[in-house]
């Protein structure tokens, strides 16, 4: 039984690494867009052109509150 639990734990950890990588990529994209007023304006224009509705922009997380999934 312990062996099955260990294998399951390894599978979950591996999947969480993939999710964490995706979150880091999204974080980088948001940081890149928000760091320049012209990039932000272009992003908004592209969203409007593609008729993508949104309530607000994605905000960056606060490092002290970020949950580490390791």
N, CA, C and O atoms as a GROMACS GRO file, in nm:
protein
  280
    1UNK      N    1   0.083  -0.119   0.000
    1UNK     CA    2   0.000   0.000   0.000
    1UNK      C    3   0.087   0.126   0.000
    1UNK      O    4   0.055   0.222  -0.069
    2UNK      N    5   0.196   0.126   0.075
    2UNK     CA    6   0.285   0.243   0.078
    2UNK      C    7   0.343   0.270  -0.059
    2UNK      O    8   0.361   0.385  -0.098
    3UNK      N    9   0.373   0.165  -0.133
    3UNK     CA   10   0.431   0.180  -0.266
    3UNK      C   11   0.333   0.253  -0.359
    3UNK      O   12   0.374   0.340  -0.436
    4UNK      N   13   0.205   0.217  -0.352
    4UNK     CA   14   0.103   0.284  -0.435
    4UNK      C   15   0.091   0.431  -0.398
    4UNK      O   16   0.080   0.517  -0.485
    5UNK      N   17   0.094   0.460  -0.269
    5UNK     CA   18   0.084   0.599  -0.223
    5UNK      C   19   0.206   0.679  -0.270
    5UNK      O   20   0.194   0.795  -0.310
    6UNK      N   21   0.322   0.617  -0.266
    6UNK     CA   22   0.445   0.684  -0.310
    6UNK      C   23   0.439   0.714  -0.460
    6UNK      O   24   0.476   0.823  -0.503
    7UNK      N   25   0.393   0.617  -0.537
    7UNK     CA   26   0.382   0.637  -0.682
    7UNK      C   27   0.282   0.748  -0.713
    7UNK      O   28   0.308   0.833  -0.798
    8UNK      N   29   0.169   0.748  -0.643
    8UNK     CA   30   0.069   0.852  -0.662
    8UNK      C   31   0.127   0.990  -0.628
    8UNK      O   32   0.102   1.087  -0.699
    9UNK      N   33   0.203   0.997  -0.521
    9UNK     CA   34   0.266   1.122  -0.480
    9UNK      C   35   0.363   1.172  -0.587
    9UNK      O   36   0.366   1.291  -0.617
   10UNK      N   37   0.440   1.083  -0.645
   10UNK     CA   38   0.533   1.120  -0.752
   10UNK      C   39   0.459   1.172  -0.875
   10UNK      O   40   0.503   1.268  -0.939
   11UNK      N   41   0.348   1.109  -0.908
   11UNK     CA   42   0.268   1.152  -1.023
   11UNK      C   43   0.213   1.292  -1.000
   11UNK      O   44   0.219   1.377  -1.089
   12UNK      N   45   0.160   1.316  -0.881
   12UNK     CA   46   0.103   1.447  -0.848
   12UNK      C   47   0.211   1.555  -0.851
   12UNK      O   48   0.189   1.663  -0.905
   13UNK      N   49   0.327   1.526  -0.793
   13UNK     CA   50   0.437   1.624  -0.794
   13UNK      C   51   0.480   1.658  -0.936
   13UNK      O   52   0.507   1.774  -0.967
   14UNK      N   53   0.485   1.558  -1.022
   14UNK     CA   54   0.524   1.580  -1.161
   14UNK      C   55   0.423   1.670  -1.232
   14UNK      O   56   0.461   1.761  -1.305
   15UNK      N   57   0.295   1.644  -1.210
   15UNK     CA   58   0.190   1.726  -1.271
   15UNK      C   59   0.194   1.868  -1.218
   15UNK      O   60   0.172   1.963  -1.294
   16UNK      N   61   0.221   1.886  -1.090
   16UNK     CA   62   0.228   2.020  -1.032
   16UNK      C   63   0.344   2.100  -1.090
   16UNK      O   64   0.334   2.222  -1.101
   17UNK      N   65   0.453   2.033  -1.126
   17UNK     CA   66   0.565   2.102  -1.190
   17UNK      C   67   0.522   2.163  -1.323
   17UNK      O   68   0.560   2.275  -1.356
   18UNK      N   69   0.441   2.087  -1.399
   18UNK     CA   70   0.392   2.137  -1.527
   18UNK      C   71   0.302   2.258  -1.506
   18UNK      O   72   0.311   2.356  -1.580
   19UNK      N   73   0.215   2.252  -1.407
   19UNK     CA   74   0.126   2.363  -1.377
   19UNK      C   75   0.207   2.484  -1.334
   19UNK      O   76   0.179   2.596  -1.377
   20UNK      N   77   0.307   2.463  -1.250
   20UNK     CA   78   0.390   2.574  -1.203
   20UNK      C   79   0.464   2.640  -1.319
   20UNK      O   80   0.478   2.762  -1.322
   21UNK      N   81   0.512   2.560  -1.414
   21UNK     CA   82   0.578   2.616  -1.533
   21UNK      C   83   0.481   2.705  -1.612
   21UNK      O   84   0.519   2.812  -1.658
   22UNK      N   85   0.358   2.659  -1.626
   22UNK     CA   86   0.258   2.738  -1.698
   22UNK      C   87   0.229   2.869  -1.626
   22UNK      O   88   0.217   2.974  -1.689
   23UNK      N   89   0.218   2.863  -1.495
   23UNK     CA   90   0.192   2.983  -1.416
   23UNK      C   91   0.307   3.081  -1.431
   23UNK      O   92   0.285   3.202  -1.443
   24UNK      N   93   0.430   3.032  -1.429
   24UNK     CA   94   0.546   3.120  -1.445
   24UNK      C   95   0.548   3.186  -1.582
   24UNK      O   96   0.585   3.303  -1.594
   25UNK      N   97   0.508   3.113  -1.685
   25UNK     CA   98   0.504   3.171  -1.820
   25UNK      C   99   0.396   3.279  -1.830
   25UNK      O  100   0.419   3.384  -1.889
   26UNK      N  101   0.280   3.253  -1.772
   26UNK     CA  102   0.173   3.353  -1.771
   26UNK      C  103   0.218   3.476  -1.694
   26UNK      O  104   0.195   3.589  -1.737
   27UNK      N  105   0.284   3.455  -1.581
   27UNK     CA  106   0.335   3.565  -1.499
   27UNK      C  107   0.432   3.651  -1.580
   27UNK      O  108   0.424   3.774  -1.576
   28UNK      N  109   0.520   3.588  -1.653
   28UNK     CA  110   0.617   3.661  -1.736
   28UNK      C  111   0.548   3.741  -1.846
   28UNK      O  112   0.587   3.854  -1.874
   29UNK      N  113   0.446   3.682  -1.909
   29UNK     CA  114   0.374   3.752  -2.015
   29UNK      C  115   0.300   3.874  -1.960
   29UNK      O  116   0.302   3.981  -2.020
   30UNK      N  117   0.236   3.858  -1.845
   30UNK     CA  118   0.164   3.969  -1.783
   30UNK      C  119   0.261   4.080  -1.745
   30UNK      O  120   0.234   4.198  -1.768
   31UNK      N  121   0.374   4.042  -1.688
   31UNK     CA  122   0.475   4.140  -1.648
   31UNK      C  123   0.527   4.216  -1.770
   31UNK      O  124   0.546   4.337  -1.765
   32UNK      N  125   0.550   4.144  -1.879
   32UNK     CA  126   0.600   4.206  -2.002
   32UNK      C  127   0.499   4.306  -2.058
   32UNK      O  128   0.536   4.417  -2.094
   33UNK      N  129   0.373   4.267  -2.065
   33UNK     CA  130   0.269   4.355  -2.120
   33UNK      C  131   0.247   4.476  -2.032
   33UNK      O  132   0.235   4.588  -2.082
   34UNK      N  133   0.241   4.456  -1.901
   34UNK     CA  134   0.210   4.566  -1.810
   34UNK      C  135   0.328   4.660  -1.788
   34UNK      O  136   0.309   4.769  -1.733
   35UNK      N  137   0.447   4.621  -1.828
   35UNK     CA  138   0.564   4.706  -1.803
   35UNK      C  139   0.577   4.821  -1.902
   35UNK      O  140   0.662   4.909  -1.885
   36UNK      N  141   0.493   4.823  -2.005
   36UNK     CA  142   0.501   4.928  -2.106
   36UNK      C  143   0.360   4.976  -2.141
   36UNK      O  144   0.274   4.895  -2.176
   37UNK      N  145   0.336   5.107  -2.131
   37UNK     CA  146   0.203   5.159  -2.168
   37UNK      C  147   0.165   5.127  -2.313
   37UNK      O  148   0.048   5.101  -2.342
   38UNK      N  149   0.263   5.130  -2.403
   38UNK     CA  150   0.231   5.101  -2.544
   38UNK      C  151   0.196   4.953  -2.563
   38UNK      O  152   0.106   4.921  -2.641
   39UNK      N  153   0.264   4.864  -2.492
   39UNK     CA  154   0.231   4.721  -2.500
   39UNK      C  155   0.091   4.696  -2.444
   39UNK      O  156   0.013   4.618  -2.500
   40UNK      N  157   0.061   4.762  -2.333
   40UNK     CA  158  -0.070   4.746  -2.271
   40UNK      C  159  -0.180   4.798  -2.364
   40UNK      O  160  -0.285   4.734  -2.376
   41UNK      N  161  -0.157   4.911  -2.428
   41UNK     CA  162  -0.255   4.965  -2.522
   41UNK      C  163  -0.274   4.871  -2.641
   41UNK      O  164  -0.387   4.849  -2.685
   42UNK      N  165  -0.165   4.816  -2.690
   42UNK     CA  166  -0.175   4.722  -2.803
   42UNK      C  167  -0.248   4.595  -2.761
   42UNK      O  168  -0.327   4.541  -2.838
   43UNK      N  169  -0.221   4.547  -2.641
   43UNK     CA  170  -0.290   4.428  -2.590
   43UNK      C  171  -0.441   4.453  -2.582
   43UNK      O  172  -0.520   4.369  -2.624
   44UNK      N  173  -0.478   4.570  -2.529
   44UNK     CA  174  -0.621   4.604  -2.519
   44UNK      C  175  -0.684   4.615  -2.658
   44UNK      O  176  -0.797   4.571  -2.679
   45UNK      N  177  -0.610   4.675  -2.752
   45UNK     CA  178  -0.662   4.688  -2.888
   45UNK      C  179  -0.681   4.551  -2.953
   45UNK      O  180  -0.781   4.528  -3.022
   46UNK      N  181  -0.587   4.462  -2.932
   46UNK     CA  182  -0.598   4.326  -2.987
   46UNK      C  183  -0.717   4.252  -2.926
   46UNK      O  184  -0.791   4.184  -2.997
   47UNK      N  185  -0.735   4.266  -2.796
   47UNK     CA  186  -0.848   4.202  -2.729
   47UNK      C  187  -0.980   4.256  -2.782
   47UNK      O  188  -1.074   4.181  -2.804
   48UNK      N  189  -0.985   4.387  -2.804
   48UNK     CA  190  -1.106   4.449  -2.858
   48UNK      C  191  -1.132   4.404  -3.001
   48UNK      O  192  -1.246   4.376  -3.038
   49UNK      N  193  -1.027   4.398  -3.081
   49UNK     CA  194  -1.039   4.356  -3.221
   49UNK      C  195  -1.091   4.212  -3.230
   49UNK      O  196  -1.170   4.181  -3.319
   50UNK      N  197  -1.046   4.127  -3.141
   50UNK     CA  198  -1.089   3.987  -3.141
   50UNK      C  199  -1.220   3.966  -3.064
   50UNK      O  200  -1.267   3.853  -3.050
   51UNK      N  201  -1.278   4.077  -3.016
   51UNK     CA  202  -1.404   4.074  -2.941
   51UNK      C  203  -1.394   3.987  -2.817
   51UNK      O  204  -1.486   3.911  -2.785
   52UNK      N  205  -1.282   3.999  -2.748
   52UNK     CA  206  -1.261   3.927  -2.622
   52UNK      C  207  -1.304   4.020  -2.509
   52UNK      O  208  -1.246   4.127  -2.490
   53UNK      N  209  -1.404   3.977  -2.435
   53UNK     CA  210  -1.451   4.060  -2.324
   53UNK      C  211  -1.376   4.022  -2.197
   53UNK      O  212  -1.342   3.906  -2.175
   54UNK      N  213  -1.350   4.121  -2.116
   54UNK     CA  214  -1.282   4.098  -1.990
   54UNK      C  215  -1.324   4.204  -1.891
   54UNK      O  216  -1.361   4.316  -1.930
   55UNK      N  217  -1.319   4.170  -1.765
   55UNK     CA  218  -1.359   4.264  -1.660
   55UNK      C  219  -1.243   4.353  -1.617
   55UNK      O  220  -1.264   4.467  -1.575
   56UNK      N  221  -1.125   4.303  -1.626
   56UNK     CA  222  -1.007   4.378  -1.586
   56UNK      C  223  -0.883   4.303  -1.629
   56UNK      O  224  -0.891   4.194  -1.686
   57UNK      N  225  -0.771   4.361  -1.600
   57UNK     CA  226  -0.645   4.298  -1.637
   57UNK      C  227  -0.601   4.200  -1.529
   57UNK      O  228  -0.637   4.213  -1.412
   58UNK      N  229  -0.524   4.104  -1.570
   58UNK     CA  230  -0.467   4.010  -1.475
   58UNK      C  231  -0.365   4.085  -1.391
   58UNK      O  232  -0.282   4.158  -1.444
   59UNK      N  233  -0.372   4.068  -1.262
   59UNK     CA  234  -0.276   4.137  -1.176
   59UNK      C  235  -0.166   4.039  -1.136
   59UNK      O  236  -0.187   3.918  -1.130
   60UNK      N  237  -0.052   4.094  -1.109
   60UNK     CA  238   0.060   4.012  -1.065
   60UNK      C  239   0.042   3.973  -0.920
   60UNK      O  240  -0.016   4.048  -0.841
   61UNK      N  241   0.091   3.857  -0.885
   61UNK     CA  242   0.079   3.811  -0.748
   61UNK      C  243   0.178   3.882  -0.658
   61UNK      O  244   0.276   3.941  -0.704
   62UNK      N  245   0.152   3.876  -0.530
   62UNK     CA  246   0.242   3.932  -0.431
   62UNK      C  247   0.333   3.818  -0.386
   62UNK      O  248   0.285   3.716  -0.339
   63UNK      N  249   0.463   3.836  -0.401
   63UNK     CA  250   0.558   3.728  -0.374
   63UNK      C  251   0.544   3.669  -0.234
   63UNK      O  252   0.562   3.548  -0.216
   64UNK      N  253   0.513   3.751  -0.136
   64UNK     CA  254   0.503   3.698   0.001
   64UNK      C  255   0.381   3.610   0.019
   64UNK      O  256   0.375   3.532   0.114
   65UNK      N  257   0.284   3.623  -0.070
   65UNK     CA  258   0.162   3.544  -0.058
   65UNK      C  259   0.155   3.429  -0.157
   65UNK      O  260   0.059   3.352  -0.155
   66UNK      N  261   0.252   3.416  -0.242
   66UNK     CA  262   0.250   3.312  -0.343
   66UNK      C  263   0.268   3.176  -0.277
   66UNK      O  264   0.357   3.157  -0.194
   67UNK      N  265   0.185   3.083  -0.316
   67UNK     CA  266   0.192   2.948  -0.262
   67UNK      C  267   0.292   2.868  -0.345
   67UNK      O  268   0.279   2.861  -0.467
   68UNK      N  269   0.387   2.809  -0.281
   68UNK     CA  270   0.486   2.727  -0.350
   68UNK      C  271   0.435   2.584  -0.356
   68UNK      O  272   0.407   2.523  -0.253
   69UNK      N  273   0.424   2.530  -0.476
   69UNK     CA  274   0.371   2.396  -0.495
   69UNK      C  275   0.484   2.297  -0.521
   69UNK      O  276   0.498   2.246  -0.633
   70UNK      N  277   0.564   2.269  -0.420
   70UNK     CA  278   0.672   2.173  -0.438
   70UNK      C  279   0.661   2.061  -0.340
   70UNK      O  280   0.744   1.970  -0.341
   0.00000   0.00000   0.00000
